[in-house]
Amino acid sequence: MLFLTFILLISHQCRSIAPVRVGVRWSMAKILRIPTKVLKQTEFEALLPLLPLTQAGKSLDTVEDMINELQARNRPDLLTLSYNFAGLVFTDEVDQQWLKERFEKMQDILEDSWVYQEMTAKSLEKGREEGRQQGIQAAQQIAISIVARRFPELELLARAIISMIDNLHQLQMLAIELSVASSQEETKHLLFSLGSAI
């Protein structure tokens, strides 16, 4: 579940706001009850990205006001959060297109934001890890296929052992060794030696 670093804890009169770390479901219900004007107050500028989530916040005018407020208060660091929160609210294709176009105009500002850079770094890391996993799976399949093609009776053994290897370099070297193994015995020995090393 997505957790926000700051969400509102609201008193019964909606007069006091304090940062708290809570789950999205709880916070969305509370934020939807807040009047938009409360978040526009000077002392709550860090909460401006939440404007689209407020009572009257689901309007393009509110998003435009939010962007203008953030720029006027010299808070470009909050634009990325604003875009993300507005994206939760605007599900209609036309509104999404307007939102994309509006924030694309500020792409340079967004890219300079530490929030954007952190999100980008996390996405890149996730992409690298997924690519690494795909590479490992492909290398495992190649090694298994070599054994299955050359010595079908060793395929189950190869699957059991090779599927436990998660080192891409080791798998690549194994594929070479399996392809040049001169006999079924040599291949079996290779697989067993791997199995004992795991």
FENTA-V806171 format. One record per residue. N is the residue number from 1. RES is the residue in three letters. PSI is psi in radians with two decimals (none if undefined). NEAR is the number of other C-alpha atoms within 10 Angstrom. Layout:
# FENTA-V806171
N RES PSI NEAR
N RES PSI NEAR
This chain:
# FENTA-V806171
1 MET 2.40 6
2 LEU 2.29 8
3 PHE 2.39 12
4 LEU 2.55 12
5 THR -0.41 10
6 PHE 2.34 14
7 ILE 2.93 22
8 LEU 2.38 21
9 LEU 2.00 17
10 ILE 2.36 16
11 SER 3.02 10
12 HIS -0.56 7
13 GLN -0.01 6
14 CYS 0.62 14
15 ARG -0.47 9
16 SER 2.46 11
17 ILE 2.26 15
18 ALA 2.51 10
19 PRO 2.51 12
20 VAL 2.65 13
21 ARG 1.95 13
22 VAL 2.93 16
23 GLY 2.73 14
24 VAL -0.74 14
25 ARG -0.80 11
26 TRP -0.82 11
27 SER -0.67 19
28 MET -0.73 15
29 ALA -0.71 12
30 LYS -0.77 18
31 ILE -0.67 20
32 LEU -0.36 17
33 ARG -0.17 14
34 ILE 2.29 20
35 PRO 2.47 16
36 THR -0.67 20
37 LYS -0.47 12
38 VAL -0.77 18
39 LEU -0.35 20
40 LYS -0.12 17
41 GLN 2.54 11
42 THR -0.75 11
43 GLU -0.15 9
44 PHE 0.52 11
45 GLU -0.53 16
46 ALA -0.25 15
47 LEU 0.00 20
48 LEU -0.62 25
49 PRO -0.29 22
50 LEU -0.07 24
51 LEU -0.76 28
52 PRO -0.32 27
53 LEU -0.04 23
54 THR 3.12 22
55 GLN -0.98 15
56 ALA 0.38 15
57 GLY -0.30 21
58 LYS 1.21 16
59 SER 2.60 15
60 LEU -0.55 15
61 ASP -0.69 11
62 THR -0.73 17
63 VAL -0.75 22
64 GLU -0.78 13
65 ASP -0.75 15
66 MET -0.83 23
67 ILE -0.82 23
68 ASN -0.71 12
69 GLU -0.79 16
70 LEU -0.71 20
71 GLN -0.72 14
72 ALA -0.58 10
73 ARG 0.15 11
74 ASN 0.90 10
75 ARG 1.01 15
76 PRO -0.34 21
77 ASP -0.32 19
78 LEU -0.03 22
79 LEU -0.67 25
80 THR -0.76 23
81 LEU -0.70 18
82 SER -0.76 22
83 TYR -0.75 20
84 ASN -0.78 12
85 PHE -0.68 16
86 ALA -0.61 24
87 GLY -0.44 15
88 LEU -0.51 11
89 VAL -0.70 16
90 PHE 1.81 18
91 THR -0.24 11
92 ASP 2.41 8
93 GLU -0.71 9
94 VAL -0.79 10
95 ASP -0.70 15
96 GLN -0.70 15
97 GLN -0.76 12
98 TRP -0.78 13
99 LEU -0.81 18
100 LYS -0.84 13
101 GLU -0.70 12
102 ARG -0.75 15
103 PHE -0.42 17
104 GLU -0.54 12
105 LYS -0.41 10
106 MET 0.37 14
107 GLN -0.74 14
108 ASP -0.74 10
109 ILE -0.78 15
110 LEU -0.74 21
111 GLU -0.43 16
112 ASP -0.23 12
113 SER 2.40 18
114 TRP -0.53 14
115 VAL -0.83 17
116 TYR -0.79 18
117 GLN -0.68 14
118 GLU -0.76 11
119 MET -0.71 13
120 THR -0.77 13
121 ALA -0.73 12
122 LYS -0.72 12
123 SER -0.75 12
124 LEU -0.75 12
125 GLU -0.74 12
126 LYS -0.73 12
127 GLY -0.72 12
128 ARG -0.77 12
129 GLU -0.73 12
130 GLU -0.71 12
131 GLY -0.71 12
132 ARG -0.78 15
133 GLN -0.71 15
134 GLN -0.68 12
135 GLY -0.73 16
136 ILE -0.81 21
137 GLN -0.71 18
138 ALA -0.76 14
139 ALA -0.67 25
140 GLN -0.81 25
141 GLN -0.66 17
142 ILE -0.83 16
143 ALA -0.74 24
144 ILE -0.73 25
145 SER -0.65 18
146 ILE -0.82 18
147 VAL -0.82 26
148 ALA -0.65 17
149 ARG -0.73 12
150 ARG -0.70 16
151 PHE 1.39 16
152 PRO -0.55 14
153 GLU -0.21 12
154 LEU 0.06 17
155 GLU -0.81 17
156 LEU -0.73 13
157 LEU -0.80 16
158 ALA -0.78 26
159 ARG -0.82 18
160 ALA -0.73 13
161 ILE -0.85 19
162 ILE -0.59 22
163 SER -0.26 16
164 MET -0.15 12
165 ILE 2.21 18
166 ASP 0.37 16
167 ASN 1.99 14
168 LEU -0.77 17
169 HIS -0.76 11
170 GLN -0.71 12
171 LEU -0.68 23
172 GLN -0.76 16
173 MET -0.68 12
174 LEU -0.76 21
175 ALA -0.70 21
176 ILE -0.82 12
177 GLU -0.71 15
178 LEU -0.63 23
179 SER -0.38 14
180 VAL 0.00 12
181 ALA 2.32 17
182 SER -0.25 10
183 SER 2.94 12
184 GLN -0.67 16
185 GLU -0.76 11
186 GLU -0.72 14
187 THR -0.79 21
188 LYS -0.75 18
189 HIS -0.76 13
190 LEU -0.82 16
191 LEU -0.76 22
192 PHE -0.66 15
193 SER -0.60 12
194 LEU -0.77 16
195 GLY -0.67 16
196 SER -0.42 8
197 ALA -0.32 8
198 ILE none 10
